[in-house]
Amino acid sequence: MKISTCLLSSGLIFASIYTMIVGKYNQKTIKFIGTLDSIEQLEMYTRIQAERTVIYLQGQILGMLFAIFYLYYFRYSTNYSYCYFSLITFIITIIYYLLKQKKHKMNDYLKTKEQKEMWEESKQSMKTTYIFGFILGLIGYIILGKIVNYFLNKESTKFININQ
């Protein structure tokens, strides 16, 4: 359970980082922004983006508080408590983000069918980016674990041979 907790944790952390970095250069989002034909639409897009960032950060804070409470209450003091902490934080963040009522929805401010289609493609592309980042995080964690394990075993073998 502890290894899978760290594995899931690293996947969620990397997915968030990957989405933040790669999302800026998402071609479908850039094309969508290009379809916005008024200052009002562009301002609303920026406002919605800021609102979603605040919701995400609120979820992070709520998740951290819940994780601290959970770990303290259940007295988790293992080598893997940081994995539990990050996993709980990200799960609460995702649940909060999905359930939180959003004041504005971009679809309400789009005028043409092309804009609406481009917006849906942009949203789908960002979801795919997050999932891809999650998978990369899982793979990266496994590879890093194998490398560290290899070198730790190699070093312990050297240590044993030297003392014989």
KAURWO-V448716 format. One record per helix or strand. SS is the DSSP state (H for helix, E for strand). FROM is the first residue (numbers start at 1). TO is the last residue. If there is no record, write none. Layout:
BEGIN
((SS FROM TO) (SS FROM TO))
END
This chain:
BEGIN
((H 2 23) (H 27 35) (H 39 73) (H 81 99) (H 106 109) (H 113 163))
END
